[in-house]
Amino acid sequence: MIRQEPVAKTGSFSASVNSTFYLWGGYTDGNTQHLAKIYSLDHSSPTWRSHDIREELPSGYYAGACTSIGPFLYSYGGWSQNGMETGGLFEFSTQTLSWKELAPAEAEGGPMKKIQAGMISYNKKLYLFGGYSNSSHLVQSGSQFVLGFTNEFHSYDLRTGDLLHLLKLYKAINFLCLSIGQNVSVDSIGIAS
């Protein structure tokens, strides 16, 4: 760990764990040397530190989605160094400073490769919504794809490893409830928990 500020950049991944803010990836003037580092800023100091990561980082390094749960950071997608959209869900341990792939790009039932999606965490699950892609043929059945934008909605359960396409599931439940004349919320049948 070295005391060092991040270089000026845009489109970085960022999330916090307790009182520490983490930053990685991003786009600069084309210099990719900084991509093998994760920076942290402890709010109590406040001093930037850079952490050299020995293993390969996820291929998405710019304009991807991220969030955190406990001591872990999670990332999905983003632009790769060769200018292509990427996929794959990754976990970074802030304790061991190591990456692990949780779901590969284009996993069965998983989201398409994309950039600028939103990601949140709730109740040991990750939720990924929307984004932009040039790959309209990879959009999940039941999702929309308009001018490169999608409304795909997926969840990943950290306890079981299940990856679900929620938009399709929500539409099916809504159709079923309307068909039998019931007003049932998705939360009441345990999908969101």
Secondary structure as the mmCIF struct_conf table of DSSP 4:
data_model
#
loop_
_struct_conf.conf_type_id
_struct_conf.id
_struct_conf.beg_label_comp_id
_struct_conf.beg_label_asym_id
_struct_conf.beg_label_seq_id
_struct_conf.end_label_comp_id
_struct_conf.end_label_asym_id
_struct_conf.end_label_seq_id
STRN STRN1 ILE A 2 ARG A 3
HELX_LH_PP_P HELX_LH_PP_P1 GLU A 5 VAL A 7
BEND BEND1 ALA A 8 ALA A 8
STRN STRN2 THR A 10 THR A 10
BEND BEND2 GLY A 11 GLY A 11
STRN STRN3 PHE A 13 VAL A 17
TURN_TY1_P TURN_TY1_P1 ASN A 18 SER A 19
STRN STRN4 THR A 20 TRP A 24
STRN STRN5 TYR A 27 TYR A 27
BEND BEND3 ASP A 29 GLY A 30
HELX_RH_3T_P HELX_RH_3T_P1 GLN A 33 ALA A 36
STRN STRN6 LYS A 37 ASP A 42
TURN_TY1_P TURN_TY1_P2 HIS A 43 PRO A 46
STRN STRN7 THR A 47 ASP A 52
BEND BEND4 ARG A 54 GLU A 55
HELX_LH_PP_P HELX_LH_PP_P2 GLU A 56 PRO A 58
BEND BEND5 SER A 59 SER A 59
STRN STRN8 TYR A 62 TYR A 62
BEND BEND6 ALA A 63 ALA A 63
STRN STRN9 ALA A 65 ILE A 69
TURN_TY1_P TURN_TY1_P3 GLY A 70 PRO A 71
STRN STRN10 PHE A 72 TRP A 79
TURN_TY1_P TURN_TY1_P4 GLN A 81 ASN A 82
BEND BEND7 GLY A 83 GLY A 83
STRN STRN11 GLU A 85 SER A 93
TURN_TY1_P TURN_TY1_P5 THR A 94 LEU A 97
STRN STRN12 SER A 98 ALA A 103
TURN_TY1_P TURN_TY1_P6 ALA A 105 GLU A 106
TURN_TY1_P TURN_TY1_P7 GLU A 108 GLY A 109
HELX_LH_PP_P HELX_LH_PP_P3 PRO A 111 MET A 112
BEND BEND8 LYS A 113 LYS A 113
STRN STRN13 ILE A 115 ILE A 115
BEND BEND9 GLN A 116 GLN A 116
STRN STRN14 GLY A 118 TYR A 122
TURN_TY1_P TURN_TY1_P8 ASN A 123 LYS A 124
STRN STRN15 LYS A 125 PHE A 129
STRN STRN16 TYR A 132 TYR A 132
BEND BEND10 ASN A 134 ASN A 134
HELX_RH_3T_P HELX_RH_3T_P2 SER A 136 LEU A 138
HELX_LH_PP_P HELX_LH_PP_P4 VAL A 139 GLN A 140
TURN_TY1_P TURN_TY1_P9 SER A 141 GLY A 142
STRN STRN17 PHE A 145 VAL A 146
TURN_TY1_P TURN_TY1_P10 LEU A 147 GLY A 148
STRN STRN18 PHE A 149 THR A 150
STRN STRN19 PHE A 153 ASP A 157
TURN_TY1_P TURN_TY1_P11 LEU A 158 THR A 160
STRN STRN20 LEU A 163 HIS A 165
HELX_RH_AL_P HELX_RH_AL_P1 LEU A 166 SER A 179
TURN_TY1_P TURN_TY1_P12 ILE A 180 GLY A 181
TURN_TY1_P TURN_TY1_P13 VAL A 186 VAL A 186
HELX_RH_3T_P HELX_RH_3T_P3 ASP A 187 ILE A 189
TURN_TY1_P TURN_TY1_P14 GLY A 190 GLY A 190
BEND BEND11 ILE A 191 ILE A 191
#
